[in-house]
């Protein structure tokens, strides 16, 4: 199952957005991509066994977090081998 994360956030040259996730108590960090420095996105392939995802966005410059805890949320999925409910 693929989740697509999108956020509109204006950055300056050298800044990158990071998607910080907790998936069933496992921390995962994914960089988002952009073509214009405003619209950022990331696709995340999640196994059907994953039940809970919480996430937030952060801004990094030169690999250092400069802002944390931006708009995020929680997603829950109940899935089996046939389809998500």
C-alpha positions in Angstrom: 0.0 0.0 0.0 1.4 3.4 -1.0 0.7 6.6 0.9 1.4 9.9 -0.8 2.3 12.8 1.5 2.0 16.4 0.0 2.7 19.7 1.7 2.9 23.3 0.4 5.7 25.0 2.2 8.0 27.8 1.0 11.7 27.1 1.5 14.8 29.0 0.7 17.8 27.6 -1.3 19.5 24.9 0.7 16.5 23.9 2.8 14.9 20.5 2.6 11.7 19.0 4.1 11.7 15.7 5.9 8.8 13.5 6.7 9.3 12.0 10.2 7.1 9.0 10.9 6.4 6.6 13.7 5.0 3.4 12.2 4.0 0.9 14.8 6.7 2.4 17.2 9.4 2.4 14.5 11.0 5.8 13.6 11.4 6.5 9.9 12.7 9.6 8.2 12.2 10.3 4.5 13.2 13.3 2.5 10.5 15.0 0.4 11.1 16.0 -3.2 10.3 19.3 -4.9 10.7 20.9 -8.3 9.8 24.5 -7.3 10.7 24.9 -3.6 7.0 25.2 -2.7 5.2 21.9 -3.4 6.8 18.9 -1.7 5.8 15.3 -1.9 6.9 11.8 -0.9 5.5 8.3 -1.6 5.8 5.8 1.2 5.4 2.1 0.6 3.8 0.6 3.8 3.4 -3.1 4.5 -0.2 -4.3 5.1 0.9 -5.3 8.6 1.4 -1.6 9.6 -1.5 -0.5 11.8 -0.7 3.0 13.0 1.3 5.9 11.5 1.9 9.3 13.1 3.9 11.9 11.3 5.2 15.4 11.2 7.4 17.5 8.9 10.7 19.2 9.7 13.0 21.5 7.8 16.7 20.7 7.4 19.6 22.8 6.2 22.9 21.2 5.6 21.6 18.0 7.4 20.7 20.0 10.5 17.1 20.3 11.7 16.2 24.0 11.9 12.4 23.6 12.4 10.5 20.7 13.8 6.9 19.6 14.5 5.2 21.3 11.5 1.7 20.1 10.5 1.3 16.4 10.8 -1.3 13.9 11.8 -2.2 10.3 12.3 -3.3 7.6 9.9 -4.6 4.2 10.8 -5.1 1.3 8.4 -6.8 -2.0 8.9 -5.6 -4.2 6.0 -5.6 -7.8 5.0 -4.2 -9.5 1.9 -7.3 -8.5 -0.1 -7.9 -4.7 0.5 -7.8 -2.0 3.1 -11.0 -1.4 5.1 
